[in-house]
Amino acid sequence: MPFKISLFRKNVLDLLSSSGERKVMHVSDTPESVYRFIEKLIEKTGPDYIVHTGDVADNLKLERRPELISEYRGALRKLARILKGSDAVVYIVPGNEDSVELLREFFGRAVMKPGSVIDIGGRRFALGHSWRDVAGLDADFKLYGHNFRLIEGGLNGVLGVNFVLLPSGRTYRIKYPGGTDFDRGYRTWRGM
């Protein structure tokens, strides 16, 4: 199936790909159905850093369905190939639907604890799976996912793929493909 993008999305992608600034790409709560979309975004934008704030195979709901561990391992293999195949520095924060042990097996030292604060290009990034992990932290950008909650200074990776340009600090969001919330198991936007 061809990779189609809207005109608006194309304009943002053109802007991101032509920017001379460093790019931080942030995703969260990704069902396997968006892996190809993420791969194409990486190819088109060339991020320098990629942050995933958890629930890396969100269609499997490992916390509730531990018997899907084999499928989860397969999904991790696919995602690791995509993220580690880029030239970006990768950071992964485990979510409630993740296996920390398997994340470490595939991503090693890239796995960060929720509530970690890292420096990228002189800016402080707080990393968490939920808004609660980052809300009280001193950071320029608070990256998280898990539900639809918005907080001051926060970039929620459930709502779309976030990009932060450095050093300017400009942010952009590209929506996930239609059907992503359904693939995550969300029936409606209920402020989970």
N, C-alpha and C positions, 0 to 999 in steps of 0.2 A: 504494500500500500504506500503510495507516495506521501512524502512529508509536506503537508500544506500549512501555510501560515497566512494570517490575515495581513492586510496592508499595514495596519497600525503596528502589528507585531514585527513586520518586515522593516518598517522605519526604525523601530527601537533596536532591532538586531543590527541594522546598518550603522546606527549611531554607536552601538557598543563595539562592533567589530572595527570601526575606524578610529575609535578613541585611543589616544596614546597613553592614557592613564592605566594604572594597574587596576585589575578587575577582581572583585570578590563575588563569587556566585554562591547563592544560598538556596538550598532546597530542603524540604522536610516532608515526612509522611508520604513517601512515594510508593504507590503500587507499581508492580512490575510493568503495567501497561504504559507508564510514562518513561521507562528507561530509554527507549529509542528517542523520544522527544528530548530528554536530558542530553543524550549523546550528540544529537544534532545541534543543540544550543552550545555545547562545549566546542564542537567543530566550528560553528559560525562566530562565536565570540572570543574564544581563546582565553578563558579566565586564568588568572595567575594563582588564585586560591579558590577552592571549593569547600564549602561547609555544608554538611548534612546534619540536620538537628533531629535525627531519630525517626524510628519506624521506617526502616529502609526497605522493607517489603510489606507495606501497609495493607495489602490485600490479603495477607495470610493470618493476621491477628494472632501471632504466636503466643502471646500472653494467655489468650483464651483457648487456643487450639494447639497445645504443645506437640500433638501428634503430627503436626505439619513441619517438624524440624528438618526433615529431608528436603522438602520443597523450599524451605527458608534458606538452607545451605546452597541450593541451586540458584536462588535469586541473588544471594550474596556474591556468588561466583560471577554472575552476569554484571552486577553493579560494580564490583571491584575491577573487572576488566575495563569498564567504561571510565571510572574515576581515576584509577591508577594508570590507565592508558593515556590520559591527558598529561600535559606537562605541568599541571597545577599541583600546588601543595594542598593536600587533602586533610580535613578535620572531620571527624565523625563523633557525634554525641549520641549515646544509646537512648532509645525511647522505650516506653513501656512494652512495646510489642517486639523488642529485640532481645537477642541472646548476646550478652556482653562477651562471653567466651568466644563465640563464633565471630563476632565483629573483630575481636583482637586477632583471631586466627587469620582473617582476610586482610585486615587493615593495620595490624600491629600498633605502633606508637601513635598513629593518627587518631586513635580512639581517645576522646577527652571526657572527663567527668562533667556532668551537668553542673552549671555554675562556674565553669572555667572562664577566665578572662585572658585573652591573648592579644598581643600587639601585632598589627599588620600595618606596615607603612606609617608608623607613628600614630595610629588610631587604635583605640581600645575596643575590642569586640567581646561582648559577653555571650557565651554559648550555653544554650539549655534546650531541653526538649519541650518544656512547658514554660509559659510566661512566668510562672512562680519561680523558676530556676534563675531568672535574670532580672526580675523586677526591681530589686533593691540594690543592684550592683552598679558601681561607678564605671560607666562605659560610654563611648560615643555611639555605638550601635549594639542593640540587644537582639540577637538572632535566636529564634525559637519556632515552635510549631505546635503540634498536638491538637489544638482546637482553633476556633475562629476568633478568639479573644485578641483585642488590640490593646497595647500599652504604649505609654509615652516613650519615645526613643526606640521602639521595637519594630522589628521587621518579621512578620509572621510568614513562615515558609509554607503554610498550608494554603494561603490565599494566592500564591503564585511564586514563581522563581524570582528571587530578589538579586539585584546586582548593585554593588557599591563600587563607585569609581574613586580611586585614590590618586592624588591627595585631595581632590576637590570635595569628596564626601557626597557627591550627587548619587541619588538612588533611583533605580528603575525596577519595575515589576513587570514580568511577562506571565500572563495567565497560563495555567496548565491547559492541556487539551480538554475539550468537552468530554464528559463522562468520567473524569478523574475522581470526583467526589463519590460517584456511584461505585467505582472500582475500589475506593477506600472503605466502602461499606456504609457511607453516609447516605441516609435517605433524604434528609433535608438539612438546610443550614439552620441548626437549632442552637447555636452558641454552646456547643458541647463543652 
